[in-house]
Amino acid sequence: MNDLTCVIIGGGHVGLHSLKAIKEETHGMVNGRRLRFVLIDKQSGHMRKMLLFRPAVGQEDIMVPWTHYSFSEGVEFVQGKVTSVDSGAKQIQYEDTHGNHALMPYDILVVAVGSIVRRPEPDRGGIALTDPLAAAAIRERWHANLRKAVCEMNPEERKRLMSIAVAGAGISGVETSAELALEMRREASSLGLNPSDISVYLLSGQKRLFMEGPEKVGIKLDQALSNCGVKVLYNRKVTKAEEDAVQLSNGDRLPVGLCIWTIGLIPNPALQSMGLPLTSDGQVLVDECYRVQGAQGVYSIGDCARIVDPSNGKADLMRAGEGALQADKLGKIVMADLEGRPAPVHKSPSSIIDFFCIGLGEDRGFVWGRKWGLNMFITGKLGWKIRKLAWDKGSMLR
């Protein structure tokens, strides 16, 4: 009998978890047929997107080779970009790194292309924290500004060079601003500058931080950021980043040496060309078992899919934790479908417990959980360890 081919599009944390879950659930065999695995990604390895701010702060390498993973044995890795899915013929078309186009048949297809960082309009200035190259440009810019500040005699200009605005106060903006404030203070001290002159402003268009939870969580998070040296400005958005300042939505002009955009995520635009059914927001339409509507043998999970708990109608958020849990269930669903058994259905993790963890620099973390109406907070070193564990588990490093 012929082998079955399982193709997974996307080597982010959800794609990796899906690969591992399906391999472990099937043991590489289904109904006496060997299951061949192919992972397609435009990167040469797994990029730890959750840590994208790290190269903006230091020189941490956030790429992990595919061969690092024990479950990668026997998996074929293809570097390329999928351009279309023909669910009728059960084949995908992709473009390799040399610009060549090729077709690949599949029996099982998992679309896990995730999300990308939202970019501002090109004329709004600043640097969006979108990829490792942008992160490196941010790091070089603030380092250069601090070196200029050493020789600057004008105190106002020196203060501007030692200031940064982070536009967007989601978890990415919070983590970026906290780590930058701590690292910039360390660097300023090493250059003979006054660390207290470092200013990192976090711009929020909302009335408080962390709209996902109760007000008291936002207040505690604001206090934690203040301890890191971050000042949060509320009800103000950056309308434009100029060379020496940012223009704010309330009419103020804030002198800074750099503006960094962290304005959230959108489903991967690559989905638009694949020919799959999408929501108005650009997410793949799937049922309660992650099956893509009208496409037999095709599944989609993670940020790129609209996944709803059928018991309460609640949609999962674009978060790594949700994606990993979806991947674990996907392995069971795929096996059940291949064997013709009833498959388990999706259940939102938030129906069990609300849980968020945020990194605020080494040995500084913030964890909030809610169960049975009770709020739980963990901060400091333990909060940091929990956040680091989440990062490492998300990229399957432990």
C-alpha positions in Angstrom: 0.0 0.0 0.0 1.1 3.6 -0.7 2.4 5.8 2.1 0.2 8.6 3.4 1.7 12.1 3.3 1.1 14.6 6.1 2.1 18.2 5.2 2.4 20.9 7.9 2.6 24.5 6.7 4.4 26.6 9.2 7.2 25.8 11.6 6.3 28.2 14.4 5.4 26.9 17.8 2.0 25.7 16.7 3.4 23.9 13.6 6.0 22.2 15.7 3.5 21.1 18.4 1.2 19.8 15.6 4.0 17.8 14.0 5.0 16.2 17.4 1.4 15.5 18.4 0.4 13.8 15.1 3.7 11.8 15.1 3.2 10.6 18.6 -0.5 9.8 18.2 -0.1 7.8 15.0 3.4 6.4 15.7 4.0 6.9 12.0 1.5 4.3 10.9 -2.2 4.4 10.2 -4.2 1.3 9.1 -1.0 -0.5 8.1 0.2 2.5 6.0 3.3 4.5 6.8 2.8 8.2 7.5 5.3 10.5 5.8 5.8 13.9 7.3 6.8 17.1 5.5 7.2 20.5 7.2 7.2 23.6 5.0 8.4 27.0 6.3 10.0 30.1 4.8 12.6 30.2 7.6 15.6 27.9 7.7 14.7 27.0 11.3 12.2 27.6 14.0 12.0 31.3 14.9 11.0 32.0 18.5 8.6 34.8 17.7 7.5 35.2 21.3 11.1 36.4 22.0 11.3 38.8 19.1 12.1 41.7 21.5 15.3 40.0 22.7 17.4 40.8 19.6 16.2 44.4 20.0 17.7 44.5 23.5 20.8 42.3 23.2 22.2 39.9 20.7 20.3 36.8 21.6 19.8 34.3 18.7 16.1 33.3 18.6 16.5 30.8 15.7 16.5 27.0 16.5 17.7 24.5 13.9 15.0 22.0 12.8 17.5 19.2 13.7 17.5 20.3 17.3 14.2 18.5 17.9 14.2 14.8 18.6 10.9 14.3 16.9 12.4 15.8 13.7 13.9 12.4 12.8 12.5 11.2 9.5 10.7 14.5 8.8 11.4 16.2 5.5 12.0 19.9 5.8 11.3 22.2 2.9 12.2 25.9 3.0 9.6 27.7 0.9 6.4 29.6 0.9 3.1 28.0 0.1 1.2 30.0 -2.5 -2.0 27.9 -3.0 -4.0 24.9 -1.8 -5.9 22.8 -4.2 -8.2 20.8 -1.8 -9.9 19.1 -4.7 -6.7 17.6 -6.1 -5.2 17.4 -2.6 -2.0 19.2 -3.5 -0.3 22.5 -2.6 1.9 24.8 -4.7 4.9 26.4 -3.1 7.8 28.6 -4.1 11.3 27.6 -2.9 14.1 29.9 -1.9 15.3 30.2 -5.5 11.9 31.4 -6.8 11.0 28.0 -8.3 7.4 26.8 -8.1 6.6 23.2 -7.4 3.6 21.0 -6.5 3.3 18.6 -3.5 0.5 16.1 -3.0 -0.9 15.5 0.5 -3.3 13.2 2.3 -3.4 15.3 5.5 -2.7 19.0 5.5 -2.2 21.2 8.6 -2.3 25.0 8.0 -0.4 26.6 10.9 1.0 29.7 9.3 0.1 31.8 12.4 0.2 35.6 12.5 2.5 38.4 11.7 3.1 41.7 13.6 0.9 44.5 12.4 2.8 47.2 10.5 1.9 50.9 10.6 1.6 52.8 7.4 5.0 53.5 5.8 4.8 57.3 6.3 4.3 57.0 10.0 8.0 56.5 10.7 9.7 54.6 13.5 10.6 50.9 13.4 8.0 48.1 13.7 9.3 45.1 15.7 8.4 42.6 13.0 11.4 40.3 12.5 15.0 39.7 13.6 16.3 42.2 11.1 14.0 44.9 12.5 15.0 44.0 16.0 18.7 44.3 15.1 18.0 47.8 13.6 16.3 48.8 16.8 19.2 47.6 18.9 21.8 49.4 16.8 19.7 52.6 16.8 19.4 53.0 20.6 23.0 52.0 21.1 24.1 54.7 18.7 21.9 57.2 20.4 23.5 56.5 23.8 26.9 56.8 22.3 25.9 60.2 20.9 24.5 61.2 24.3 28.0 60.7 25.8 29.3 63.7 23.8 26.1 65.8 23.8 26.5 69.0 25.8 22.9 70.2 25.5 21.0 68.5 28.4 17.6 68.5 26.5 19.1 66.8 23.5 21.0 64.4 25.7 17.7 63.5 27.4 16.0 63.0 24.0 18.7 60.6 22.8 18.2 58.6 26.0 14.4 58.3 25.5 12.4 55.7 23.6 8.7 55.5 22.8 7.0 52.1 22.5 3.8 52.4 20.6 1.3 49.7 21.5 0.7 48.3 25.1 -0.2 44.7 24.5 1.9 42.0 26.0 4.6 42.4 23.3 4.8 46.2 24.1 5.0 45.6 27.8 7.8 43.0 27.5 9.7 45.1 25.0 9.5 48.3 27.1 10.5 46.6 30.3 13.5 44.8 28.9 14.7 47.9 27.0 14.4 50.1 30.1 16.5 47.7 32.2 19.1 47.1 29.5 19.4 50.8 28.5 20.1 51.7 32.1 22.8 49.1 32.3 24.4 50.4 29.0 24.1 54.0 30.1 25.9 53.3 33.3 28.7 51.5 31.4 29.1 54.6 29.2 29.3 57.0 32.1 25.8 58.4 31.6 23.3 58.8 34.4 21.0 55.7 34.3 18.1 57.7 35.8 18.1 59.9 32.6 16.9 56.9 30.6 13.2 57.3 29.7 11.1 54.5 28.1 7.5 55.5 27.4 4.8 52.9 26.7 1.9 54.4 24.8 -1.5 52.9 25.3 -4.7 53.9 23.5 -6.7 52.4 26.3 -7.6 53.8 29.7 -5.6 51.0 31.4 -3.3 48.1 30.8 -4.4 44.5 30.3 -7.9 44.9 29.2 -8.2 41.0 29.1 -8.5 41.0 32.9 -9.9 43.0 35.8 -8.8 46.6 36.5 -6.7 45.6 39.5 -4.5 43.5 37.2 -3.8 46.5 35.0 -2.9 48.6 38.1 -0.5 46.0 39.4 1.1 45.6 36.0 1.6 49.4 35.8 3.3 49.4 39.2 5.6 46.5 38.0 6.5 48.5 34.9 7.2 51.6 36.9 9.7 49.6 39.0 11.4 48.7 35.7 11.7 52.3 34.7 8.8 52.4 32.2 6.3 55.2 32.2 2.9 54.3 30.7 0.9 57.1 29.0 -2.8 56.2 28.7 -5.4 57.3 26.2 -2.7 58.4 23.8 -1.6 56.8 20.5 1.3 57.7 18.4 0.1 59.3 15.2 3.5 59.8 13.6 7.1 59.2 14.5 9.4 62.0 13.4 13.2 62.1 13.5 13.3 63.8 16.9 9.9 63.2 18.5 6.5 61.4 18.3 3.3 63.1 17.6 0.5 61.9 19.9 -3.2 61.6 19.4 -4.0 64.2 22.1 -1.8 66.8 20.3 1.3 66.5 22.4 4.7 66.1 21.0 7.1 63.8 22.9 10.8 64.2 22.2 12.4 60.7 21.8 15.4 59.3 20.0 13.4 56.3 18.7 9.9 55.0 18.2 9.2 51.2 18.3 5.8 49.9 17.0 4.3 46.9 18.8 0.7 47.3 17.7 -0.5 43.7 17.8 -0.9 40.7 15.4 -2.9 39.9 12.3 -3.5 36.5 10.7 -0.8 35.7 8.2 -1.6 37.5 4.9 -0.3 34.5 3.0 -3.6 32.9 3.7 -5.3 35.3 1.2 -3.7 33.5 -1.8 -4.2 29.9 -0.6 -7.8 29.5 -1.6 -9.1 28.5 1.8 -12.4 29.9 3.3 -11.6 32.9 5.5 -13.4 35.1 8.0 -13.7 38.9 7.3 -10.6 39.2 9.6 -8.6 36.8 7.5 -8.7 33.7 9.7 -9.4 30.2 8.3 -12.9 29.0 8.9 -12.9 25.6 10.7 -15.3 23.5 12.6 -15.1 22.3 16.2 -12.6 19.7 15.2 -10.3 22.1 13.3 -11.4 20.8 9.9 -11.3 23.5 7.2 -14.8 24.0 5.8 -15.2 22.3 2.4 -11.6 20.9 2.3 -11.4 17.2 3.2 -8.2 16.3 5.0 -7.3 19.9 5.7 -7.0 21.2 9.3 -6.0 24.6 10.6 -5.1 25.8 14.1 -3.3 28.6 15.9 -3.4 32.3 15.2 -4.4 31.8 11.6 -7.7 30.0 12.4 -11.0 31.1 13.9 -11.5 28.5 16.6 -14.6 28.6 18.7 -15.6 26.5 21.7 -19.0 25.1 20.7 -20.2 24.9 24.3 -20.0 28.6 24.9 -19.3 30.3 21.6 -16.0 31.8 22.8 -13.2 32.2 20.3 -9.6 31.4 21.3 -7.2 34.4 21.4 -4.0 34.7 19.4 -1.8 33.3 22.1 0.9 30.6 22.2 -0.8 28.7 25.0 -4.0 28.2 23.1 -2.1 27.1 20.0 -0.2 24.4 21.9 -3.3 23.0 23.4 -5.0 23.0 20.1 -2.1 21.1 18.6 -2.3 18.4 21.3 -6.0 17.8 20.5 -5.3 17.9 16.8 -3.2 14.8 17.0 -6.1 12.9 18.5 -8.6 14.4 16.0 -6.4 13.4 13.0 -6.0 9.9 14.3 -9.8 9.5 14.9 -10.6 10.8 11.5 -8.1 8.4 9.8 -9.6 5.5 11.7 -13.2 6.6 11.1 -14.0 7.2 14.8 -15.8 10.2 16.4 -13.2 12.9 17.0 -12.9 15.0 20.2 -14.0 18.6 19.9 -12.4 21.8 20.8 -12.7 23.2 24.4 -11.4 26.7 25.1 -8.7 26.7 27.9 -10.3 29.9 29.3 -13.4 27.9 30.1 -11.2 26.1 32.6 -8.9 28.9 33.9 -7.8 32.4 32.7 -4.0 32.5 32.8 -1.5 35.1 31.5 2.2 35.4 32.2 4.4 38.4 31.2 8.2 38.8 31.3 9.6 42.1 32.7 13.3 41.4 32.4 15.5 38.8 34.0 14.2 37.7 37.4 11.1 39.9 36.9 7.9 38.4 35.9 4.1 38.9 36.2 1.6 36.1 36.3 -2.1 36.4 36.7 -4.6 33.6 36.9 -8.3 33.4 37.7 -10.3 30.4 38.8 -13.7 30.2 40.5 -13.7 34.1 40.5 -10.5 34.2 42.5 -7.5 36.2 41.3 -4.0 34.9 41.7 -0.8 37.0 41.3 2.8 35.8 41.1 5.6 38.4 40.6 9.3 38.6 40.9 11.7 35.6 40.3 8.9 33.0 40.5 6.9 34.9 37.9 10.0 35.2 35.7 10.6 31.4 36.0 7.0 30.7 35.0 7.3 33.0 32.0 10.6 31.5 30.9 9.1 28.0 31.2 6.2 29.1 29.0 8.6 30.5 26.3 10.7 27.3 26.4 7.7 25.0 26.3 6.2 27.1 23.5 9.3 26.4 21.3 9.6 22.9 22.7 13.0 23.4 24.3 12.0 21.4 27.4 
